[in-house]
Amino acid sequence: MANPEQVVVLGGGISGLACALRLRQLGVPVTLLDEGERPGGLIGTVEEDGFLFESGPQSFQGTDLLLELIRELGIENELCMADARAPRFVLRHGRLQKVPMSPQAMLGSSLLGAAARWKILSEPFRKTRTPTEEESVASFVRRKFGHEILEYLVAPFVSGVYAGDPEKLSLRAAFPSLDEWEREYGSIVRGAIKSRGKGTKKGPPPLCSFRRGVGTLTRAMAARLGDRARMGARVDEVRKLDAAGCARYQVNSVFEGRGETLSAHVVVVATPAYVASHLIAPVSPTLSHALSGIAYAGVAVVASGYYANQAKAPLDGFGLLIPRSEEHRTLGIVWNSSLFPGRAPEGQMAITSFLGGATDPEMVEKPDETIVAIVEDENSRILGIVGQPIACTVWKHSKALPQYNLGHGHIVEAIREGESATPGLYFAGNYLTGPSIGMCVEQGFHTAETVSTYLKSDNLG
């Protein structure tokens, strides 16, 4: 057995990279293991025929912590920010409608009827009482604002962020601020204003990427870890050791074709929940069972490159969300080359379509050519694009995003309780506090700081 590592991090996605990097900053010896050949998990950037395509997240919100990390990594000069005024669109009755982004825009918008607009504008002057039982996002929106706002604003947004079903998604788990504001103030608008007044809320973070794509971030994080980040290392088993006064855990893996055993005082499991459930089963069957209760939604990502003149009108803006009632299979389309430079050659454009999710789970089971045919047909009917793409790449993520469904909060509580009862075992991942890149980095940093505090305590004796 090799000399004990203080910490072994399992998983080289954004959460694991953030945790390992923060441990390194804190002076804690750490080794990261991941089976993939490149860091980042679903985050990945591909260049094809002059186009720059993203296999997962197309951008990220530049939170304070994330921008500080980018500066520390020395890649700030690669950062690019989208125009905050870039319009967002929703498809209604086959036509693209701008999403109103302010009360003034709401008054003049034709996206929603007068009754729906009035429900939004009058919300600060009405006080509602939150039900005692856990509420779905759909139930909350219907109760507060009505079905039209659910159908054309909230449900498409939920599909875009979580690939989720608003009928199943838990308001408290997925949007805790909204739940808290209504409970405390009886109004989410009043709650938002009060929170901003307390200094806990400011304007939304900028939408960001890098000149060479989101993968720039995860590559830089892995490069900073150097040979402490072992890509291509398959972890087969985690076991708890009984001997006191030495390493608590044994991690069995295969790296570069050879079996390898690492011993560690601490193991941080930063894999998806379903992988974590399998890995830690020998350590804690109870924790393994809790982790297995987290559902995932599959997503098909289709990146397409076209000549700009193949579209009937310029695609200027962030992109388009498509309600299920419009009877298309596409959930949404991001207009990449409108947002960031370098996504397509001169006179051409890059767009990315998303299909599947919790409301269309069988999509990821279809052959690539079937998915591409659906996208090409719907790009034609929705955006007026004529002809086939110049370049096209498909990714099928069978378990892309964890679902913060009703009961999710109780699962996370059980995971945290099991974590507390199992010294030296910690978890990080997008199923705990939120799926965004910024939240994953924040949660990874927090886990690292908790581990550092633990290692400095007397718990290792």
Residue pairs with C-beta under 8 A, 6 or more apart in sequence:
1 250
1 261
1 263
2 260
2 261
2 262
2 263
3 263
4 246
4 247
4 263
4 264
4 265
5 29
5 30
5 31
5 247
5 262
5 263
5 264
5 265
6 28
6 29
6 30
6 264
6 265
6 266
6 455
7 20
7 23
7 28
7 29
7 30
7 31
7 264
7 265
7 266
7 267
7 268
7 451
7 455
8 30
8 31
8 32
8 33
8 249
8 251
8 262
8 264
8 266
8 267
8 268
9 16
9 19
9 20
9 23
9 30
9 31
9 32
9 33
9 267
9 268
9 270
10 16
10 32
10 33
10 34
10 235
10 238
10 251
10 267
10 268
10 269
10 270
10 271
10 276
10 279
11 32
11 33
11 34
11 41
11 269
11 270
11 271
11 272
11 275
11 428
11 429
12 32
12 33
12 34
12 36
12 39
12 40
12 41
12 222
12 229
12 231
13 34
13 40
13 41
13 42
13 43
13 270
13 271
13 429
13 430
13 440
14 40
14 41
14 43
14 217
14 218
14 430
14 437
14 440
14 441
14 444
15 270
15 428
15 429
15 430
15 440
15 441
15 443
15 444
16 32
16 34
16 268
16 270
16 271
16 428
16 444
17 32
17 39
17 40
17 218
17 221
17 222
17 225
17 229
17 444
18 69
18 221
18 428
18 440
18 441
18 443
18 444
18 445
18 448
19 268
19 270
19 428
19 444
19 445
19 447
19 448
19 451
20 30
20 32
20 225
20 228
20 229
20 448
21 69
21 221
21 224
21 225
21 444
21 448
22 444
22 445
22 448
22 449
23 30
23 448
23 451
23 452
24 30
24 224
24 225
24 228
26 448
26 449
26 452
28 448
28 451
28 452
28 455
30 225
30 228
31 228
31 230
31 262
32 225
32 228
32 229
32 230
33 230
33 233
33 235
33 251
33 253
33 255
33 262
34 229
34 230
34 231
34 232
34 233
35 232
35 233
35 234
35 235
36 231
36 232
37 231
37 232
38 44
38 215
38 219
38 231
39 218
39 219
39 221
39 222
39 229
39 231
40 215
40 217
40 218
40 219
40 222
41 56
41 218
42 55
42 56
42 57
42 397
42 400
43 54
43 55
43 56
43 57
43 214
43 215
43 217
43 218
43 437
44 54
44 55
44 56
44 215
45 52
45 53
45 54
45 55
45 212
45 213
45 214
45 215
45 216
46 52
46 53
46 54
46 55
46 303
46 393
47 53
48 305
48 391
48 393
49 305
49 390
49 391
50 305
50 344
50 345
50 348
51 303
51 305
51 343
51 344
51 345
51 348
51 350
51 390
51 391
52 212
52 213
52 336
52 342
52 343
52 344
52 350
53 303
53 305
53 336
53 350
53 352
53 393
54 213
54 214
54 215
54 301
54 303
54 336
54 352
55 301
55 303
55 393
55 395
56 214
56 301
56 395
56 397
56 400
57 214
57 437
58 209
58 214
58 334
58 336
58 339
58 352
59 82
59 207
59 208
59 209
59 214
59 334
59 339
59 340
60 66
60 207
60 208
60 209
60 214
60 217
60 436
60 437
60 438
61 204
61 205
61 206
61 207
61 208
61 436
61 437
61 438
62 70
62 79
62 81
62 205
62 206
62 207
62 208
62 438
63 205
63 438
63 441
63 442
64 205
65 438
65 441
65 442
65 445
66 205
66 437
66 438
66 441
67 76
69 441
70 76
70 79
70 217
73 217
73 220
73 221
73 224
74 220
75 210
75 216
75 217
75 220
78 210
78 211
78 212
78 216
79 208
79 209
79 210
80 208
80 209
80 210
80 211
80 340
80 341
81 206
81 207
81 208
82 206
82 207
82 208
82 209
82 318
82 339
82 340
83 339
84 206
84 207
86 207
86 316
86 317
86 318
86 338
86 339
87 98
87 99
87 316
87 317
87 318
88 98
88 99
88 101
88 317
88 318
88 319
88 320
88 321
89 96
89 97
89 98
89 99
89 317
89 318
89 319
89 320
89 321
90 96
90 97
90 99
90 111
90 152
90 153
90 156
90 320
90 321
90 322
90 323
91 97
91 320
91 321
91 322
91 323
91 326
91 328
91 382
92 111
92 152
92 323
92 326
93 326
94 326
94 381
94 382
96 320
96 382
97 109
97 110
97 111
98 105
98 109
98 111
99 111
99 153
99 321
100 106
100 108
100 109
100 111
103 121
106 112
106 117
106 120
106 121
107 117
107 121
109 117
111 152
111 153
112 120
112 148
112 149
112 152
112 153
113 148
115 146
115 148
116 145
116 146
116 148
116 149
119 144
119 145
119 146
119 149
120 145
120 149
123 144
123 145
123 187
123 188
123 189
124 187
124 189
124 190
124 193
125 187
126 186
126 187
127 186
127 187
128 143
128 144
128 182
128 186
128 187
129 186
130 179
130 182
130 183
134 170
134 171
134 172
134 406
134 407
134 409
135 143
135 170
135 171
135 172
135 179
136 166
136 167
136 168
136 169
136 170
136 171
136 406
137 154
137 158
137 166
137 169
137 170
137 171
137 174
137 175
138 150
138 154
138 155
138 166
138 167
138 169
139 167
139 171
140 171
140 178
140 179
141 149
141 150
141 154
141 166
142 150
144 182
144 188
150 166
151 323
151 325
152 323
154 166
155 166
155 323
155 324
156 321
156 322
156 323
156 331
156 332
157 321
158 164
158 165
158 166
158 169
158 174
159 321
159 324
159 331
159 332
159 357
159 359
160 321
160 331
160 332
160 354
161 435
161 436
162 169
162 174
162 297
162 358
162 401
162 403
162 404
162 435
163 297
163 298
163 299
163 331
163 354
163 356
163 357
163 358
163 400
163 401
164 174
164 297
164 357
164 358
164 401
164 403
164 404
164 405
165 357
165 358
165 359
165 403
165 405
168 358
168 403
168 405
168 406
169 403
169 404
169 405
169 406
170 404
170 405
170 406
170 407
170 408
170 409
171 178
171 179
172 179
172 409
173 404
173 405
173 408
173 409
173 412
174 404
174 408
177 191
177 192
177 195
178 188
178 191
180 191
181 187
181 188
181 190
181 191
181 192
181 194
181 195
182 188
182 191
184 191
185 191
185 194
192 201
195 201
196 202
205 438
207 318
207 339
209 339
209 340
210 216
210 217
211 340
211 341
211 342
212 342
214 437
217 437
222 229
222 231
230 255
232 255
232 256
233 253
233 254
233 255
233 260
234 253
234 254
234 255
235 251
235 252
235 253
235 279
236 252
236 253
236 254
237 251
237 252
237 279
237 282
238 249
238 250
238 251
238 252
238 267
238 269
238 279
238 280
238 282
238 283
239 249
239 250
239 252
239 282
239 283
240 248
240 249
240 250
240 282
240 283
240 422
241 247
241 248
241 249
241 250
241 263
244 461
245 460
245 461
246 263
247 263
247 264
247 265
248 264
248 265
248 266
248 423
248 424
248 460
249 263
249 264
249 265
249 266
249 267
249 283
249 424
249 425
250 261
250 262
250 263
250 264
251 261
251 262
251 263
251 264
251 267
252 259
252 260
252 261
253 259
253 260
253 261
253 262
254 260
264 424
265 424
265 455
265 460
266 424
266 425
266 426
266 451
266 454
266 455
267 424
267 425
267 426
268 426
268 427
268 428
268 447
268 448
268 451
269 276
269 279
269 280
269 425
269 426
269 427
269 428
269 429
270 427
270 428
270 429
270 444
271 279
271 429
272 296
272 399
272 402
272 429
272 431
273 291
273 292
273 294
273 296
273 402
273 429
273 431
274 291
274 292
274 294
274 296
274 399
276 291
276 427
276 429
277 288
277 289
277 291
277 292
278 288
280 287
280 288
280 291
280 425
281 288
283 422
283 425
284 418
284 421
284 422
284 425
286 414
286 418
287 414
287 415
287 418
287 419
287 422
287 425
290 411
290 414
290 415
290 418
291 415
293 407
293 411
294 402
294 403
294 408
294 411
294 431
295 358
295 402
295 403
295 405
296 399
296 400
296 401
296 402
296 403
297 356
297 357
297 358
297 361
297 399
297 400
297 401
297 403
298 356
298 357
298 361
298 363
298 364
298 396
298 397
298 398
298 399
298 400
299 354
299 355
299 356
299 357
299 364
299 396
299 397
299 400
299 401
300 354
300 355
300 356
300 363
300 364
300 366
300 371
300 394
300 395
300 396
300 397
301 352
301 353
301 354
301 394
301 395
301 396
301 397
302 352
302 353
302 354
302 355
302 371
302 372
302 375
302 392
302 393
302 394
303 336
303 350
303 351
303 352
303 391
303 392
303 393
303 394
304 350
304 351
304 352
304 353
304 375
304 376
304 379
304 389
304 391
304 392
305 344
305 348
305 349
305 350
305 389
305 390
305 391
305 392
306 348
306 349
306 351
306 385
306 387
306 389
306 390
307 347
307 348
307 349
307 390
308 314
308 347
308 348
308 349
309 347
310 385
310 386
310 387
311 349
311 383
311 384
311 385
311 386
312 383
312 384
312 385
312 386
313 384
315 335
315 338
315 349
315 351
315 383
316 335
316 338
317 335
317 338
318 334
318 335
318 338
318 339
319 332
319 333
319 334
319 335
319 338
319 339
319 351
320 332
320 333
320 335
320 382
320 383
321 331
321 332
322 328
322 330
322 331
322 332
322 333
322 382
324 359
328 378
328 381
328 382
329 355
329 360
329 363
329 374
329 378
330 353
330 354
330 355
330 374
330 375
330 378
330 382
331 354
331 355
331 356
331 357
331 360
332 353
332 354
333 351
333 352
333 353
333 354
333 379
333 382
333 383
334 351
334 352
334 354
335 349
335 351
336 343
336 344
336 350
336 351
336 352
337 343
337 344
337 348
337 349
337 350
337 351
338 349
343 349
343 350
344 350
348 390
351 379
351 383
353 375
353 378
353 379
355 363
355 371
355 374
355 375
356 363
356 364
356 400
357 363
358 403
363 371
364 396
364 397
364 398
368 394
368 396
371 394
371 396
372 392
372 394
376 388
376 389
379 385
380 386
401 430
401 435
402 429
402 430
402 431
402 435
412 431
412 432
415 427
415 432
419 425
419 426
419 427
423 454
423 459
424 454
424 459
426 447
426 450
426 451
427 447
428 440
428 443
428 444
428 447
429 440
429 443
430 436
430 439
430 440
432 443
433 439
433 442
433 443
434 440
434 443
